[in-house]
């Protein structure tokens, strides 16, 4: 019996992928084993984060890194670190930042719901550029000179939402910001794979980069990675840890935190609500090792087989199926375009309401397409998914 049924919650068939609202990615057995093993003993969390920093630094090429309670937490902690550095008074004041630089310059086209995490730390945004392409009013995107023109005495840093086709390119933006001694915080939460992004984004010169730990890396859903400059990572960790200790006894990992720069030990910081457990850290580091080794790539052929099985089962129904193959790292996908009968929204709603409930990727419903992501599928779930699709598409 499913553990969720004990509380009256019915499990679903997740054909949408590693989305947060459905619980993220499936954790491999090695990751679950690491989680359970870590629960059996106690360790100082600052020492464990120090060990995590070494693993993350090796995987990303950054000076340092910590495990966070998700990518949004990484954005908030990274922002807090930029706002305060090692200044204990500023740490205590967050999110009230009127007395010191607190503005982040960002392209308008990079604004999104996740930037709430940046604002929650006490930052405010100065938007530059225009969404002329989206508005049909021109062909230009944000340009480096617009960032430079927005820099002023209240500027604390720059926010960049990573896209390999972003304008201006990240390396150009970093060069512009660094000319004014301004750090660049990069939201790369969903930018894995390719694995090369782990190192290439940091290599651009970005000061802090955030990755999700519960998507392609397949660690616990409520984990993320914040990596970058050692001094900023140390400031972020100071604002996340339980600081109920005596300064005379406190011995933080020297590779992360320079105690000599502190006049005392800070109180619990704005990131205290974003604590991460020893079990989450151990599981994330295990998952990161699997991800960087390419261990997950071996599952891609089986994923493609299941998607082809679904497509073959729908041949006689009023749909057109297209299998989007993997590039060797990205998951293959199946696009099901409805050609008659119900709308994609109607089918999606019916799939959710039926038994078992099915949730497909809904990103292209407006185009009349259901998208099947195979990350959570196995042979049993694939058979049930085929039956449900046949039921709703033939009705």
Secondary structure as UniProt FT lines:
FT   HELIX           3..7
FT   STRAND          13..15
FT   HELIX           20..22
FT   HELIX           29..38
FT   TURN            39..40
FT   HELIX           45..60
FT   STRAND          64..68
FT   HELIX           71..84
FT   TURN            85..86
FT   HELIX           88..93
FT   TURN            94..95
FT   TURN            98..99
FT   STRAND          103..107
FT   HELIX           108..110
FT   HELIX           113..115
FT   HELIX           116..120
FT   TURN            121..122
FT   STRAND          124..128
FT   HELIX           132..135
FT   HELIX           144..150
FT   TURN            153..154
FT   STRAND          155..161
FT   TURN            164..165
FT   HELIX           170..178
FT   TURN            179..181
FT   STRAND          183..187
FT   TURN            189..190
FT   TURN            195..196
FT   HELIX           197..203
FT   TURN            204..205
FT   STRAND          208..212
FT   TURN            216..217
FT   TURN            221..222
FT   STRAND          224..228
FT   HELIX           230..238
FT   TURN            239..240
FT   TURN            247..249
FT   TURN            254..256
FT   HELIX           259..261
FT   TURN            270..271
FT   HELIX           272..274
FT   HELIX           278..293
FT   HELIX           295..299
FT   HELIX           300..313
FT   TURN            314..316
FT   STRAND          319..324
FT   STRAND          333..338
FT   HELIX           344..353
FT   STRAND          358..361
FT   TURN            363..364
FT   HELIX           365..367
FT   STRAND          369..373
FT   TURN            375..376
FT   HELIX           379..394
//
